[in-house]
Amino acid sequence: MYLKDSKIIVIKIGSSLLIDENKKIRKKWLSEFAKDIRELIKENKKIIIVSSGAIAIGCKKLNLNKKNLKIDKSQAVASIGQIGLMNLFSETFVKEKINISQILLTLEDTEQRRRALNAKRTFDNLFQLGFVPIVNENDTIATTEIKYGDNDRLASRVAQISGADSLILLSDVDGLYTQNPKIYKNAQLLKEIKNIDKDIEKIATKSVSEYGTGGMKTKIDAAKICQLSGCQMVIANGLLMRPIKKIIKDNNCTWFLPKISKLDARKKWIISSISPKGEIIIDDGATQALSNGKSLLAAGIIKVSGKFKKGDHIKVLNKKNSECARGLSSFSSDEILRIMGHQSKEIEKILGYVAKSEVIHKDDMVGV
């Protein structure tokens, strides 16, 4: 239904989908899930998988109960389980000729603009290389204060950062019901939600399994983030074989529709940044290029003002000192002072290391 026009899709799978109630790894399910991913790739979709499971697999290996673990012990167990988790994905996905990579993120990585910008660039480069990024919360260094505690919200932040069109949260139920379907037989599935009001929040139930820490409440929180990011989100039953295929075929799930477009969300994110850290003055050629929707290159820069770091929010002025754009810089002010006026192919030689060709990428810039 809604996935047809999605170019970038983030899929979140929880621990309970990878390990069953008997603490056995659901290899058959993962194998079928890999087939779903292969089908999406064939349709030129760019896929990011956000997966729980490191602690669960570590617990299985060490024969421990996750509920009894303290945060510091969980970090050690996650470190042990992380290898097993990625080996599991690697062994399964290679059979479908899917290349995977691993990205470890913490809350700070998604909340700080500079780190978020770096993460976005990593996703983009992995897409270009033909790899599927598998994101895990970095449980080995996370603390109680900064830890998500579930991967629903992490997945929504990943969707926001990557500019995803859709986020799929695979759960143990078909979607959001009017009541808890495990308790009330007359519970009705809500198929489409445009506004998350108090009534919707009231019916969000919390369910905690031995391995999972999330519930419907965290999924509603994730939906709020997506709606304000221009990303549609779906809650669907992940316990089924070929869960993505089931969503497309049967649409027996709950969709949360975005409130604004992805472009508007991106612009709002940039414009709403704290006061710009610096300014760049550009020549007439660069001014014209920006007006045509192009990225800002070093060759068109004639002056730099202020002290700023890579990823900081800066102003772009024309030769008349009139503001023409704002954006997130791919270089620090010191780096730009060295490369301004030079062609992109000269940047690596000047700086002594491989760097981006755009000073401000068009996706990180808003005209004013």
N, C-alpha and C positions, 0 to 999 in steps of 0.2 A: 504494500500500500504506500506508505510514506518513504520506504527505503529505496524505491526505484530511482528517485532523483538525487539521492544522497551520494556525494563524492567521497567524503571522509566519514567513516563510521567508527565509533568507539564502542567496544563490547566489554562489559564487566562480567566476570564469572567469579562466584564465591567458592569458598572452601568446600561447602556442602555439595557442590557439583563435581568436585574432583575426588572427594573421599566420601564414601557412603557411611551409613550408621554402624556398619561392622568394621569400620576403620580400614576398608579396602579401597585402593585407588580405582576409580571408575575409568579404566583404560578404554573400554568399548565406547563409552560416552565421548571421551576426548577425541577418539578416532573419528567418530561421526561428526563432531563439532569441527574438526579439521577439514572435513569435506565441505561443510558450510562455508568456511573461510576461503577454500579454493574456488568455490562457485562465485563468491563476491569478488575475488581477485580477477577472475575471468571477465567480469563485467566492469573491470577497470576501477573498482572501488579501492580506496586506500583505507586499510584497517589498522586500528590500534586495539590491543587487548589489555585490559586492566584485570589482573588476576590476584586473588588471594591464594593462600595455600602453603606459603613457606613455613609458617609456624606449625600448621597441621601436619605437614609431611615430616617436619623435624620431630614432632611429638610421636608420630607413628614409628619413626626410626629408633627413637629413644624409649618408646613405650611409656610415654608420659601423658597425663591428662591436661589439656590446655587450660581448663578452668582453674587449676591449682597453681598456675605459673605466675610469678611476680614479673614486673616489667623487665628487670635486668636479666632474669633467666629466660624470658621470652626472646630477648635480643640474641642471646647465644643460640637458642633453639632455632630462631629464624635464620641465623647464619648457616647452620647445619642443613636446614630444610631448603634453603635457597638453591643449592646445587641440585638437589633432587628434583625440585620443581622445574627448573630450566631443562634438566636432562629429560624429564617427562615430556615437556613440550617439544624439545628438539627431536627426540626419538619418534614422536607421533607425527609431527608436522613434516618431517623429512620424507615420509612415505607419500605425502601429497605434493612433494616438491615445493614446499613453502619455506622460504628463508626467514629466520626469526632473529631478533636481537633483544637484549634486555636493558631496561631503563629503571633505575631505582630512584624514587622520588619521596620527598618529605613534604609536609605542609608548607614549610618555608619556600621550597622550590616553586610551588604553584602560586603563592601569595605575593612574593616579591617580583616586581616587574622585570628586573634584570635577569633573574633566574628563569622566569617564565619565558622571556624572549629567547634565552639560550635553549630551553627545552623545545620551544617551537621550531627553532632552526634545526635541532637534532631530528625531530620528527620529519620535517620537510626533506632533509638529506637522506634519511632512511627510506622514505617513500621513493625518492629518485633512484636509490640503489636497488629498489625492488625487495625491501625487507619489511616484515611485519613487526613493529615494536611491541614487546610485552612489558607492560609497566607493573611494577610491584611497589607497594609502600616500603620505604627503607626501614623495616622493622629493626634492623641491627643497630641503628643509631637513634631511632625515634625515642622520645620520652613521653611520659604521661601528659605533659603540658602541650606538646606539639603533635602528638599522635592523632591521626584521624580516628582510629578505633574501628573503622569500617572502610570499605573501598567504594562505597556508593558516592560519597562526596568527593573522594579522590578522583573517581571516574568522571564526575561532572566537571571538575577543574581541568582535567586532561582534555575533555571535550572543548572546554572554553579556550584553553591555550592553543590547541591544535586547529581551531576553527572548524570543528566537526559539524556536520549537518545533522547527524543523528547519534544518540547515545542509547545503547541497548543494555538494560539491566536484567540479566537472567536471574530469576528468583526461583523459589520453590512453590510459587502459586502463579496463576494465569495473569494476575494483575491486581489492581486495587478494587476491592469489593465494598459494597455498602456496609457490610459487617464481616467479621472474621469468618471466612468460608470453612475453616477447620472446626468451628464451633456451631455456626448457624447454617442450616441447610438451605434456607431461603435467601441467602446472601446473593446479591446481583453484581455482576462484573460491570464496572464503569469503563466504557470503551474509549471515550475521548474527553479530555479535560483541558479547558482553555484558561480557567482561572482557579488558582488554589486559594480557596476561602477558608473560613473557620470550620465549615461543615466538612470539607475535604480533610483538613488536619485532624478533626475529631475521629474520623473513621480509620485513620492510619493506626494500625495495630503494631505492637512490637513483639517479635518472636525471636528468641535466642536459642540456637542449637549449641552443641558442644564446641563445634569449630567456628561457626559464624558469629559475628558480633553485631551485625546489622539487623534492622527490622524495617517495617514499612515506613516508619517515621524518617529514617535516614534517606529513604528513597524519595520521599516528598521533599526533603531538604535539597536533594540532588536535582529534582525537577525544577525547583525555584531558581537554582543557579542556571540551569539550561534555558529556562524561559527568558531570562534576562540576558542570555548570551546568543540568542537567535538560533538555538539548537533544539530540535525536537527530541523528546525522550520517550522510550517505551519500557514498560515493565512487562516481562513475559516469563512463561514457565521454562526454566532451563533444564528441568529434569527429563524432558522429552528428548528422544533421539532426533538429531538434526533440528535443533531448536530455532535456528534462523530461518530455515526452510519453512517451518511451521508458522512463523510470524508472517512470512510473505504469502503463504498459501491460505491460511485460515484466519489470520488477523484476530485471533482470540486472545487479546491482550489489552493493556491500557496505554493510550498515547497521551502525552502532555505536549501541547502545541506551544511554540514560542510566541512571546508577546511582541518582539521586535525582530527585524531582519538581522542576519549575521553581520552584514556590513555596518548597520547602525550600531550594533552592540560593540563592534571593534572601534568605531569612531568615538563612541561614548566612553569606552575604556581608556582611550588615549587622551581625549580632551579633558576627562575628569581627573587626570593625573594632577598631583601637586604642582605648584608653580614650576615652570621650566628652569632647568639648571644652567642653561646657556643659550647662545644664539649663533647662528651661521648665516653669513651673507653670501648670496650666490649671484652669478652673472646672468645676463639676459637669456643666454641659451639654456641654462639650467632652469630658469624661471618658466620658460616656454615648455620645457620638457615636463616639469611638474604639473603644469596646467593641462597637459595631455595625458596625465595619469602615469607618468614614468617615475622610476626610482631616482633618488638623488645620488649622483656620482661625485667622486672627489674632484674630477676635472673642472666642475662648475663652481667650486667653492673659492671665494676670494678673501674671506675673513672669518675668524673664529673669536667669539667673545665668551668669557666665563670659564669655569672649571667644571667639567662633568665627566662621568664615567660611562663606559659602555652600557647601553640599555636605558640611560637617563632620558627624560623628556626634554626636548629642546625646541626652540623657535627657529623658523627658517624665514629670513628676510630677503627682499630683492635689493637692487642697488640703490633704490630710493628709501631704504630702511622701512619699507612697508611689509608687515607680516603677510606671508603667502601660504605658510603651512606650519604644522607642528608634527612632531614625530618622535620615535624612539631611535636613538643613535646606535649604530652598530660598532662605533669606535669611541674611544675616549677623546677629550679635547686635545690632549697631547699628541695622540696618533693622527688626528685630522690636521693639526698644524704641520705635520711632517709630510702628509700625502696630498694636501689640497693643491689643486691645479695640475695634478698628475693623472695620467691615464690609469684605468683599473689594472691593466696588465703590469704596471710598474709597482703596485702596492707591495707585493710580496718581497721584492728586492729592496725597497726602501725600509720596510719594517723588520725584515729579516725572518719573517714567518708567514705561513699561509693565513690569509684573511679574506673576509667577504669582499665582493666587488662594489656593493652599494653602501654608501654612508648611512642613508636611511632607505630601507626597502619600502616600496609603494604600499605594501600591506600594513606597514607600521607608521603610515603617514596620513594626515588628514588636512585637506586644503581649507583655508579660512579666508 
